[in-house]
Amino acid sequence: MTVDVWEAMGTVVSLRIPDTLAHTRGPAVDGVTRVIDSLEREYSLYMDDSPISQLARGEVTLESMSADFRDTYSRAIEWRNDTGGAFTPHRGDGVIDLSGIVKADAIAAGAVVLRAHGITDFSLNFGGDIIVAGDDRTWPVAIGHPTDTLATLATVELTTSWCAIATSGTGDRGEHIWRSVNSGQHIIGATVVSDDIVASDVWATSIISGGSDAATSASQRGYAVMYVDDKLTIHANLLMRDLISEDTVPLFANV
């Protein structure tokens, strides 16, 4: 495997492709980098001159934003509705914050770029959220423990049908996700696998925010779900258990 690693959006991106495709690597990496940088320039609240920062300061209106921006915001609202409010494109102060969907959009866009360069066998890892492709292989991915950076919960085998995995949680960064529920069982780590990286990312975040009810909703929609509660009990639905390597199966409670 040929591996490229670089930084983007405040995290680490890594791309793995077979050595037989290494001759396309340079242009493909450049293309992925450009599409990620473009999204960051538009949607980063850490860049003072980004359109979303201007919107946050009240210098421009939502109606004046680009069609792509308004479409992204509209999709985020749809996800808010689908998750029952567990996912939200707004900060607590009302400012529009689309980071919860844009990173996954960047991964999906990166995958499109790779395929456009003839690369159909790859693993694209963006800050721990991963999309894979390749008809003749499985991709083992370790799910990290939310409170122990040196430990893993299990290893899942990603395929073309289950090609997108996202993990969310408190971890070593502490509380960084707005919780839509304040009572009952708190969830400190959640992983979702599907065939859509945006769906996986949104639902992983929603489970942290919305608790076990959100996990049940994700499971009912046909996603593979695993989460760890604040008592360190590991929960997983049957779809997730089917994806886990037999030699790494932990003790589960049901979702």
C-alpha positions as CSV (number, residue, x, y, z in Angstrom):
1,M,0.0,0.0,0.0
2,T,1.1,3.6,-0.8
3,V,0.2,6.0,2.1
4,D,-0.1,9.7,2.0
5,V,-0.7,11.8,5.1
6,W,-1.3,15.5,5.4
7,E,-3.2,18.0,7.6
8,A,-6.5,19.7,6.8
9,M,-9.4,21.3,8.8
10,G,-7.4,21.0,12.0
11,T,-7.0,17.2,11.7
12,V,-5.0,14.5,9.9
13,V,-6.0,13.1,6.5
14,S,-4.5,9.8,5.2
15,L,-5.0,8.1,1.9
16,R,-4.1,4.4,1.2
17,I,-4.1,3.0,-2.3
18,P,-2.5,-0.1,-3.7
19,D,1.1,0.2,-5.0
20,T,-0.2,-0.7,-8.5
21,L,-2.1,2.6,-8.6
22,A,0.8,4.7,-7.2
23,H,1.4,6.4,-10.6
24,T,-1.9,8.3,-10.2
25,R,-1.1,9.2,-6.6
26,G,0.2,12.7,-7.1
27,P,-2.6,14.2,-9.1
28,A,-5.2,12.4,-7.0
29,V,-3.8,13.7,-3.7
30,D,-3.6,17.2,-5.2
31,G,-7.2,17.0,-6.2
32,V,-8.4,15.7,-2.9
33,T,-6.4,18.5,-1.1
34,R,-8.0,21.2,-3.3
35,V,-11.5,20.0,-2.7
36,I,-11.0,19.9,1.1
37,D,-9.3,23.3,1.1
38,S,-12.2,24.8,-0.9
39,L,-14.7,23.5,1.7
40,E,-12.6,24.7,4.6
41,R,-12.3,28.2,3.1
42,E,-16.1,28.5,2.8
43,Y,-17.2,26.8,6.0
44,S,-14.6,27.3,8.7
45,L,-15.6,29.5,11.6
46,Y,-11.8,29.6,12.5
47,M,-11.1,31.6,9.4
48,D,-12.1,35.3,9.9
49,D,-12.6,35.9,6.2
50,S,-14.7,32.8,5.4
51,P,-18.2,33.4,4.3
52,I,-19.6,31.5,7.3
53,S,-17.6,33.7,9.7
54,Q,-19.0,36.8,7.9
55,L,-22.5,35.4,8.3
56,A,-21.8,34.7,12.0
57,R,-20.8,38.4,12.5
58,G,-23.9,39.6,10.7
59,E,-22.0,41.1,7.9
60,V,-24.0,39.1,5.3
61,T,-27.3,37.4,5.2
62,L,-28.1,33.7,4.6
63,E,-30.0,34.7,1.5
64,S,-26.9,36.3,0.1
65,M,-24.7,33.2,0.5
66,S,-23.8,30.9,-2.4
67,A,-26.2,28.3,-3.7
68,D,-23.8,25.6,-2.4
69,F,-23.8,27.1,1.1
70,R,-27.6,27.3,1.2
71,D,-27.9,23.7,-0.1
72,T,-25.5,22.5,2.6
73,Y,-27.5,24.4,5.3
74,S,-30.8,23.0,3.9
75,R,-29.4,19.4,4.1
76,A,-28.2,20.1,7.7
77,I,-31.8,21.2,8.6
78,E,-33.1,17.9,7.0
79,W,-30.7,16.0,9.2
80,R,-31.9,17.9,12.2
81,N,-35.4,16.9,11.4
82,D,-34.5,13.3,10.7
83,T,-32.6,12.9,14.0
84,G,-35.4,14.6,16.0
85,G,-33.1,17.5,16.9
86,A,-30.2,15.4,18.1
87,F,-28.1,16.9,15.2
88,T,-28.2,20.6,14.8
89,P,-26.5,23.1,12.4
90,H,-26.6,25.8,15.1
91,R,-24.4,26.6,18.0
92,G,-26.0,27.3,21.4
93,D,-25.8,31.1,20.6
94,G,-27.8,30.5,17.4
95,V,-24.8,30.9,15.0
96,I,-24.9,28.6,12.0
97,D,-22.1,26.0,12.3
98,L,-21.9,23.5,9.5
99,S,-18.8,21.7,10.7
100,G,-21.0,18.7,11.7
101,I,-21.7,18.0,8.0
102,V,-18.9,19.6,6.1
103,K,-16.1,17.2,7.1
104,A,-18.1,14.3,5.9
105,D,-18.9,16.2,2.7
106,A,-15.2,16.7,2.3
107,I,-14.6,12.9,2.6
108,A,-17.3,12.2,0.1
109,A,-16.0,14.8,-2.3
110,G,-12.5,13.3,-1.9
111,A,-13.8,9.9,-2.9
112,V,-15.4,11.4,-6.0
113,V,-12.0,12.9,-6.9
114,L,-10.2,9.6,-6.4
115,R,-12.6,7.8,-8.7
116,A,-12.3,10.5,-11.3
117,H,-8.5,9.7,-11.3
118,G,-9.3,6.0,-11.9
119,I,-8.6,5.0,-8.3
120,T,-11.4,2.6,-7.2
121,D,-9.5,0.8,-4.5
122,F,-8.7,3.1,-1.6
123,S,-9.1,4.0,2.1
124,L,-9.6,7.7,2.8
125,N,-9.3,8.6,6.5
126,F,-10.2,12.1,7.7
127,G,-9.7,12.5,11.4
128,G,-10.8,9.0,12.1
129,D,-13.9,9.0,9.9
130,I,-13.2,6.7,6.9
131,I,-14.6,5.8,3.5
132,V,-13.3,2.8,1.6
133,A,-13.6,1.3,-1.9
134,G,-12.5,-1.9,-3.6
135,D,-14.6,-4.8,-4.8
136,D,-12.1,-7.6,-4.0
137,R,-11.1,-6.7,-0.4
138,T,-12.3,-5.9,3.1
139,W,-10.7,-3.0,5.1
140,P,-10.2,-3.7,8.8
141,V,-10.8,-0.6,10.9
142,A,-10.1,-0.5,14.7
143,I,-12.7,1.4,16.8
144,G,-10.9,3.3,19.6
145,H,-11.9,3.2,23.2
146,P,-13.5,6.6,24.2
147,T,-11.5,6.9,27.5
148,D,-8.3,5.0,26.7
149,T,-6.4,6.2,23.6
150,L,-4.2,3.1,23.7
151,A,-7.1,0.6,23.6
152,T,-9.6,-0.5,21.0
153,L,-13.2,-1.7,21.4
154,A,-13.2,-3.9,18.3
155,T,-12.2,-4.2,14.7
156,V,-14.8,-3.9,12.0
157,E,-14.4,-5.2,8.4
158,L,-15.5,-2.5,5.9
159,T,-16.8,-3.6,2.5
160,T,-18.3,-2.0,-0.6
161,S,-21.7,-2.3,1.1
162,W,-20.6,-1.1,4.5
163,C,-18.0,1.4,3.3
164,A,-18.3,4.4,5.6
165,I,-17.5,4.6,9.3
166,A,-17.6,7.6,11.7
167,T,-16.9,7.8,15.4
168,S,-17.9,10.6,17.7
169,G,-17.5,11.2,21.5
170,T,-16.1,13.1,24.3
171,G,-12.7,11.4,24.3
172,D,-9.6,13.3,25.3
173,R,-11.1,16.6,24.1
174,G,-13.7,16.6,26.7
175,E,-17.3,17.6,26.1
176,H,-17.5,19.2,22.6
177,I,-21.0,18.2,21.4
178,W,-24.2,19.9,22.4
179,R,-26.5,17.4,24.1
180,S,-30.1,17.5,23.2
181,V,-31.0,15.4,26.3
182,N,-29.7,16.1,29.8
183,S,-31.3,13.3,31.7
184,G,-30.8,9.5,31.5
185,Q,-27.8,7.6,30.3
186,H,-25.0,9.7,28.8
187,I,-23.1,8.2,25.9
188,I,-19.4,9.0,25.7
189,G,-18.5,7.3,22.4
190,A,-20.5,6.3,19.3
191,T,-19.6,4.6,16.0
192,V,-21.9,4.2,13.0
193,V,-21.2,2.3,9.8
194,S,-23.3,2.7,6.6
195,D,-22.8,3.2,2.9
196,D,-22.9,7.0,3.2
197,I,-20.2,8.9,5.2
198,V,-22.4,11.9,5.8
199,A,-25.1,9.6,7.3
200,S,-22.5,7.8,9.4
201,D,-21.0,11.1,10.7
202,V,-24.4,12.8,11.4
203,W,-25.8,9.8,13.3
204,A,-22.6,9.2,15.3
205,T,-22.8,12.8,16.5
206,S,-26.5,12.5,17.1
207,I,-26.1,9.5,19.3
208,I,-23.7,11.4,21.6
209,S,-26.2,14.3,21.7
210,G,-29.4,12.4,21.8
211,G,-28.5,9.4,23.8
212,S,-29.9,5.9,23.5
213,D,-33.1,7.1,21.8
214,A,-31.0,8.4,18.9
215,A,-29.0,5.1,18.8
216,T,-32.3,3.3,18.5
217,S,-33.4,5.6,15.7
218,A,-30.2,5.0,13.8
219,S,-30.6,1.3,14.3
220,Q,-34.1,1.3,13.0
221,R,-33.0,3.1,9.9
222,G,-30.6,0.2,9.0
223,Y,-27.3,1.6,10.3
224,A,-24.7,-0.5,12.1
225,V,-24.4,1.1,15.6
226,M,-22.1,0.8,18.5
227,Y,-21.8,3.1,21.6
228,V,-20.3,3.2,25.0
229,D,-22.3,4.7,27.9
230,D,-21.0,6.6,30.9
231,K,-20.7,3.3,32.9
232,L,-18.4,2.0,30.1
233,T,-21.0,-0.6,29.0
234,I,-20.6,-1.3,25.3
235,H,-23.8,-1.5,23.2
236,A,-24.1,-2.7,19.6
237,N,-26.9,-3.8,17.3
238,L,-26.9,-7.0,15.3
239,L,-25.7,-5.2,12.1
240,M,-22.6,-3.9,13.9
241,R,-21.9,-7.3,15.4
242,D,-22.0,-8.9,12.0
243,L,-19.2,-6.5,10.9
244,I,-16.9,-7.1,13.8
245,S,-14.0,-9.4,13.4
246,E,-14.6,-12.6,15.4
247,D,-11.3,-12.3,17.2
248,T,-12.1,-8.8,18.6
249,V,-15.7,-9.3,19.7
250,P,-16.2,-7.6,23.1
251,L,-19.0,-8.2,25.6
252,F,-22.1,-6.3,24.4
253,A,-25.4,-5.1,25.6
254,N,-28.1,-4.6,23.0
255,V,-28.9,-1.2,21.4
